Amino acid sequence: MAACALRRGLLSGVSKYSRKHSHRILSVTDSNISFDVYKPRLQCRACGLLGGVQQKRFMSSRNRPEGKILEAVGVFEAVKQHGKYETGQLFLHSVFGYRGIVLFPWHARLYDRDITPPVSDSKPEPPGAHGSKEVKGKTHTYYQVLIDTRDCPHISQRSQTEAVTFLANHDDSRALYAIPGLDYVSHEDILPYNSAEQVPIQHELFERFLMYNPAKSPPFTPRDTLKAWQEKNHPWLELSDVHRETTENIRVTVIPFYMGVREAQNSHVYWWRYCIRLENLGSEVVQLRERHWRIFSLSGTLETVRGRGVVGREPVLSKEQPAFQYSSHVSLQAPSGHMWGTFRIERTDGSHFDVRIPPFSLESNKDDKAPPAGYTF
């Protein structure tokens, strides 16, 4: 087969590639040394086969008058169908295109409302939620990862890079702080690769958490600081439940996280953050216009929230850029509750339809520990 020029548009979606072939990864850096992630189109134009036998790359360009210079920075590895990726695994995000590295795995329960379950091992609907279907949970692996900071400017319009937040450890009950470039990634979104570089990911925590060890595979092993940080912040990082539902080819995935409890005006306020990803599984271009939330508290209150867009945006979901991911927060004066709702989606002809947000529980940890000690080592 003739060699393929595997180029792609800036941050276009990565297709699933043939697991029979290996590909070199290319990166492209623009003239001011920021990193433009060019995801290779994974279809060979010469033969029409996905993947192709030639290797595929990420391209890096220098500020030279004659144009961009391509440099290979890694080689794709086989996707793992079974088992999990280890700490130190380099990867390309299959949806958002950024480079990252695995810190450690989480084993969550995935409640997928698109799958009809048997009666047993199902999760009941919260009071007042839409539909009456019970959903069976199955174990699914996610990973805590670091995002390469060179890629953050190019994904910020489609995925927040400061989405992992904590309650601050001082008197202000509403104060939050974030760790930039920390993310959660599902197993199927990992496209693993290897690199000969000793510091292949640029992030301020990379060398604090990991060390280069060429005798290991992958060659990046955890430092004691990573283990200590994981143990200390486990209650606030832990990912336990994932909820998913598809309406008219728009899939919504919700992951709630308990953040802790604070005292405010002689009462306890419980905090959660939730991460939401919208994915357009079809070919029609659509735009999110409105959100409609219902929030039920164990104290007996039911709150309705309506508004334009999400986090100040009205994202367009297309075949080229099919996904948008964001995080937000909710607080209750009760240790548990539920949330559910809809997104109003607009088609290009001006018509609308509602996409269901799967119901999810807001649960506080039964054995509440001290609030996180902060971003320290």
C-alpha positions as CSV (number, residue, x, y, z in Angstrom):
1,M,0.0,0.0,0.0
2,A,1.3,3.4,-0.8
3,A,2.2,5.7,2.1
4,C,-0.7,7.8,3.3
5,A,-0.4,11.5,4.2
6,L,-2.5,11.2,7.4
7,R,-3.4,14.8,8.1
8,R,-6.4,16.2,10.0
9,G,-8.1,19.4,10.8
10,L,-7.5,21.2,14.0
11,L,-9.0,19.2,16.8
12,S,-11.4,17.2,14.6
13,G,-12.7,14.1,16.1
14,V,-10.5,11.0,16.1
15,S,-12.1,8.0,14.4
16,K,-11.8,4.6,15.8
17,Y,-8.9,3.0,14.1
18,S,-8.2,-0.6,13.1
19,R,-6.6,-2.5,15.9
20,K,-4.7,-4.6,13.4
21,H,-2.4,-1.6,12.5
22,S,0.1,0.6,14.4
23,H,0.3,4.3,13.7
24,R,2.9,6.9,14.5
25,I,1.6,10.0,16.2
26,L,2.5,13.5,14.9
27,S,2.2,16.7,16.7
28,V,2.0,20.3,15.4
29,T,3.3,23.2,17.3
30,D,2.5,26.7,16.0
31,S,4.9,29.6,15.8
32,N,4.4,30.8,19.3
33,I,5.2,27.4,20.7
34,S,1.6,26.6,21.7
35,F,0.5,23.1,20.7
36,D,-2.1,22.6,17.9
37,V,-3.3,19.1,18.2
38,Y,-3.9,17.7,14.7
39,K,-5.7,14.4,14.9
40,P,-4.9,12.2,12.0
41,R,-7.8,11.1,9.9
42,L,-7.7,7.4,10.3
43,Q,-8.9,6.4,6.9
44,C,-6.3,5.7,4.2
45,R,-7.3,7.7,1.0
46,A,-5.4,5.2,-1.2
47,C,-7.2,2.1,-0.1
48,G,-10.2,3.2,1.9
49,L,-9.3,1.0,4.8
50,L,-9.4,2.4,8.4
51,G,-6.0,2.7,9.8
52,G,-3.7,1.6,7.0
53,V,-0.4,-0.1,7.3
54,Q,1.6,3.0,7.4
55,Q,2.3,4.6,10.7
56,K,0.6,7.8,11.8
57,R,1.8,10.8,13.7
58,F,1.3,14.0,15.6
59,M,3.1,17.0,14.0
60,S,5.3,19.7,15.5
61,S,6.1,22.9,13.5
62,R,8.8,25.4,14.2
63,N,8.7,29.1,13.6
64,R,10.5,29.0,10.3
65,P,9.7,31.1,7.1
66,E,9.6,28.0,4.9
67,G,6.7,26.6,6.9
68,K,6.0,23.8,9.3
69,I,8.3,21.0,10.2
70,L,6.8,17.6,11.2
71,E,8.4,15.7,14.0
72,A,7.3,12.3,15.2
73,V,6.7,12.2,19.0
74,G,5.3,8.8,19.6
75,V,3.7,5.6,18.2
76,F,0.2,4.3,18.9
77,E,-0.1,1.0,20.8
78,A,-2.8,-1.6,20.7
79,V,-6.0,-0.6,22.4
80,K,-6.8,-2.8,25.4
81,Q,-10.0,-4.7,25.1
82,H,-9.6,-6.3,28.5
83,G,-7.8,-5.2,31.6
84,K,-6.8,-1.7,32.5
85,Y,-4.1,0.8,31.6
86,E,-1.4,1.3,34.1
87,T,-0.1,4.4,35.8
88,G,2.2,6.2,33.4
89,Q,0.3,5.2,30.2
90,L,0.5,8.0,27.6
91,F,-2.6,8.4,25.5
92,L,-4.5,10.6,23.0
93,H,-8.1,11.4,24.0
94,S,-10.3,9.8,21.2
95,V,-12.9,12.6,21.5
96,F,-11.2,15.8,22.5
97,G,-7.8,15.1,21.0
98,Y,-5.5,16.1,23.8
99,R,-2.4,14.3,25.0
100,G,-2.4,13.0,28.6
101,I,-1.0,10.4,31.0
102,V,-2.8,8.0,33.3
103,L,-2.4,8.6,37.1
104,F,-4.6,5.8,38.4
105,P,-7.9,4.0,37.7
106,W,-11.4,4.3,39.2
107,H,-13.9,1.5,39.0
108,A,-17.4,3.1,38.6
109,R,-20.9,1.8,38.2
110,L,-22.3,2.8,34.8
111,Y,-26.1,3.2,34.6
112,D,-26.9,3.2,30.9
113,R,-30.6,3.9,30.2
114,D,-30.1,2.9,26.6
115,I,-29.8,-0.7,27.7
116,T,-32.9,-2.6,28.8
117,P,-31.9,-4.4,32.0
118,P,-33.3,-7.4,33.9
119,V,-35.3,-6.6,37.0
120,S,-32.4,-7.5,39.4
121,D,-29.4,-5.2,40.1
122,S,-31.2,-2.1,38.9
123,K,-31.3,1.5,40.2
124,P,-34.8,2.9,40.9
125,E,-35.9,6.3,39.7
126,P,-35.8,9.3,42.0
127,P,-39.2,10.8,43.0
128,G,-40.8,12.7,40.1
129,A,-38.1,11.8,37.5
130,H,-39.2,11.3,33.9
131,G,-39.9,7.7,32.9
132,S,-40.2,4.6,35.1
133,K,-37.4,2.4,33.8
134,E,-35.0,0.9,36.3
135,V,-31.4,0.8,35.2
136,K,-28.9,-1.9,35.7
137,G,-25.4,-0.8,36.7
138,K,-22.3,-2.4,35.4
139,T,-18.6,-1.9,36.4
140,H,-16.8,0.5,34.1
141,T,-13.2,1.8,34.3
142,Y,-12.3,5.5,34.3
143,Y,-8.9,7.1,34.8
144,Q,-7.6,10.1,36.6
145,V,-5.3,11.8,34.1
146,L,-3.1,14.8,33.6
147,I,-3.7,16.9,30.4
148,D,-0.7,18.3,28.5
149,T,-0.9,22.0,29.1
150,R,0.1,22.7,25.5
151,D,-3.2,21.3,24.4
152,C,-5.4,23.1,26.9
153,P,-6.0,26.3,24.8
154,H,-7.2,24.2,21.9
155,I,-9.8,22.2,23.8
156,S,-11.1,24.9,26.1
157,Q,-14.1,25.6,23.8
158,R,-15.2,22.0,24.0
159,S,-14.0,20.7,27.4
160,Q,-13.2,22.6,30.6
161,T,-9.6,22.1,31.7
162,E,-10.3,23.2,35.2
163,A,-13.3,21.0,35.9
164,V,-11.9,19.2,39.0
165,T,-12.7,21.4,41.9
166,F,-12.5,21.2,45.7
167,L,-13.9,23.1,48.6
168,A,-11.4,25.5,50.0
169,N,-10.3,24.8,53.5
170,H,-11.3,28.1,55.1
171,D,-14.4,29.8,56.4
172,D,-16.0,30.8,53.1
173,S,-18.5,28.0,52.5
174,R,-18.8,28.8,48.8
175,A,-15.1,29.1,48.0
176,L,-13.8,26.6,45.5
177,Y,-10.4,25.9,44.0
178,A,-9.5,23.9,40.9
179,I,-6.5,21.9,39.8
180,P,-5.9,22.8,36.1
181,G,-5.3,20.0,33.7
182,L,-6.8,17.2,35.8
183,D,-9.5,15.1,34.1
184,Y,-11.5,11.8,34.2
185,V,-11.3,9.7,31.1
186,S,-13.4,6.6,30.2
187,H,-11.5,3.4,29.2
188,E,-12.9,3.5,25.6
189,D,-11.6,7.1,25.1
190,I,-8.0,6.1,25.6
191,L,-5.8,5.8,22.5
192,P,-2.5,4.6,24.0
193,Y,0.8,5.5,22.6
194,N,4.5,5.4,23.7
195,S,7.2,8.0,23.4
196,A,11.0,8.1,23.7
197,E,10.8,11.4,25.6
198,Q,11.6,11.4,29.3
199,V,9.1,14.2,29.9
200,P,6.5,13.8,27.1
201,I,3.7,15.6,29.0
202,Q,4.0,19.2,30.0
203,H,2.1,19.7,33.3
204,E,3.4,21.1,36.6
205,L,2.5,17.9,38.4
206,F,4.1,15.5,35.9
207,E,7.5,15.3,37.6
208,R,6.0,15.6,41.1
209,F,3.8,12.6,40.5
210,L,5.9,10.5,38.1
211,M,9.4,9.5,37.5
212,Y,11.1,8.1,34.4
213,N,12.1,4.4,34.7
214,P,13.1,2.9,31.3
215,A,13.1,-0.6,32.9
216,K,9.3,-0.4,33.3
217,S,6.5,-0.5,30.8
218,P,5.1,2.1,30.6
219,P,8.4,3.8,31.6
220,F,6.8,6.3,34.1
221,T,6.2,5.0,37.6
222,P,4.4,6.7,40.5
223,R,6.3,8.7,43.1
224,D,5.4,8.6,46.8
225,T,3.8,12.1,46.4
226,L,1.2,10.7,43.9
227,K,0.3,7.9,46.3
228,A,0.0,10.2,49.2
229,W,-2.0,12.8,47.3
230,Q,-4.4,10.1,46.0
231,E,-4.9,8.7,49.5
232,K,-5.4,12.1,51.1
233,N,-7.9,13.3,48.5
234,H,-9.6,10.0,47.8
235,P,-13.0,11.0,49.2
236,W,-13.2,14.1,47.0
237,L,-11.7,12.6,43.8
238,E,-13.6,9.3,43.9
239,L,-15.7,8.5,40.9
240,S,-18.5,6.0,41.8
241,D,-21.6,6.4,39.6
242,V,-21.9,7.3,35.9
243,H,-25.3,7.9,34.3
244,R,-26.0,7.8,30.5
245,E,-29.0,8.3,28.2
246,T,-29.5,9.0,24.5
247,T,-32.3,11.0,23.0
248,E,-32.5,11.5,19.2
249,N,-28.8,10.7,18.7
250,I,-27.7,13.1,21.5
251,R,-26.1,11.2,24.3
252,V,-25.8,12.8,27.7
253,T,-23.4,11.4,30.3
254,V,-23.4,12.6,33.9
255,I,-20.9,11.9,36.7
256,P,-21.6,13.4,40.1
257,F,-18.9,13.9,42.8
258,Y,-19.4,14.6,46.5
259,M,-17.3,17.5,47.6
260,G,-18.0,17.7,51.3
261,V,-20.0,19.7,53.9
262,R,-19.6,23.2,55.3
263,E,-21.4,25.1,58.0
264,A,-23.3,28.3,57.0
265,Q,-25.6,30.3,59.2
266,N,-25.9,27.5,61.8
267,S,-26.8,24.9,59.2
268,H,-24.9,22.3,57.2
269,V,-24.5,22.8,53.4
270,Y,-23.6,19.8,51.3
271,W,-21.8,20.3,48.1
272,W,-21.5,18.3,44.9
273,R,-19.9,18.9,41.5
274,Y,-21.2,17.1,38.4
275,C,-19.6,16.6,35.0
276,I,-21.8,16.5,31.9
277,R,-20.8,15.4,28.4
278,L,-23.1,15.8,25.4
279,E,-22.2,13.9,22.3
280,N,-23.8,14.1,18.9
281,L,-23.9,10.5,17.6
282,G,-25.6,11.5,14.3
283,S,-24.7,13.6,11.3
284,E,-27.2,16.5,11.8
285,V,-25.7,19.7,13.2
286,V,-27.5,20.8,16.4
287,Q,-27.0,23.5,19.1
288,L,-27.8,23.5,22.8
289,R,-30.1,26.4,23.6
290,E,-31.6,25.9,27.1
291,R,-31.3,23.8,30.2
292,H,-34.1,22.8,32.5
293,W,-33.2,21.2,35.9
294,R,-35.2,19.7,38.7
295,I,-33.4,19.3,42.0
296,F,-35.0,17.3,44.8
297,S,-33.6,17.5,48.3
298,L,-34.0,14.9,51.1
299,S,-35.3,17.8,53.2
300,G,-38.4,17.7,50.9
301,T,-37.8,20.7,48.7
302,L,-38.1,20.5,44.9
303,E,-36.3,23.3,42.9
304,T,-36.7,24.1,39.2
305,V,-33.9,25.8,37.3
306,R,-34.2,27.1,33.8
307,G,-31.7,29.1,31.8
308,R,-30.0,29.8,28.5
309,G,-27.2,27.4,27.5
310,V,-24.7,25.9,30.0
311,V,-21.8,27.6,31.8
312,G,-22.4,30.7,29.6
313,R,-22.2,28.8,26.3
314,E,-24.6,27.4,23.7
315,P,-22.3,24.8,22.1
316,V,-22.8,23.5,18.5
317,L,-22.5,19.7,18.1
318,S,-21.5,18.6,14.6
319,K,-19.9,15.6,13.0
320,E,-16.6,17.4,13.0
321,Q,-16.9,18.5,16.7
322,P,-19.4,16.1,18.2
323,A,-18.9,16.6,21.9
324,F,-19.0,19.2,24.6
325,Q,-18.1,18.6,28.3
326,Y,-18.5,20.9,31.3
327,S,-18.7,20.8,35.1
328,S,-21.0,22.7,37.5
329,H,-21.9,22.6,41.2
330,V,-24.9,22.2,43.4
331,S,-25.5,22.5,47.1
332,L,-28.3,21.2,49.4
333,Q,-29.1,21.7,53.0
334,A,-29.6,17.9,53.3
335,P,-27.1,15.0,53.0
336,S,-28.7,13.6,49.8
337,G,-31.0,14.4,46.9
338,H,-31.6,13.8,43.2
339,M,-31.3,15.8,40.0
340,W,-32.7,15.3,36.5
341,G,-33.9,17.4,33.6
342,T,-33.6,18.2,29.9
343,F,-31.6,20.2,27.4
344,R,-33.4,22.1,24.7
345,I,-31.7,21.4,21.4
346,E,-32.2,23.4,18.1
347,R,-31.8,22.0,14.6
348,T,-30.5,24.0,11.7
349,D,-34.1,24.5,10.4
350,G,-35.1,26.2,13.7
351,S,-37.0,23.3,15.1
352,H,-36.4,22.1,18.7
353,F,-36.4,18.9,20.7
354,D,-35.7,18.1,24.3
355,V,-32.8,15.8,25.3
356,R,-33.2,14.0,28.6
357,I,-30.6,14.3,31.3
358,P,-30.5,11.0,33.1
359,P,-31.6,11.1,36.8
360,F,-28.7,10.8,39.2
361,S,-28.3,10.7,43.0
362,L,-26.5,13.2,45.1
363,E,-25.2,11.2,48.0
364,S,-22.9,12.3,50.8
365,N,-20.2,10.1,52.2
366,K,-21.6,8.3,55.3
367,D,-18.2,8.4,57.0
368,D,-17.4,12.1,56.3
369,K,-13.8,12.8,56.9
370,A,-12.1,16.1,57.3
371,P,-12.3,18.4,54.3
372,P,-9.5,18.2,51.8
373,A,-6.3,19.7,53.0
374,G,-5.7,21.6,49.8
375,Y,-3.3,21.6,47.0
376,T,-0.2,20.8,48.9
377,F,2.5,18.2,49.0
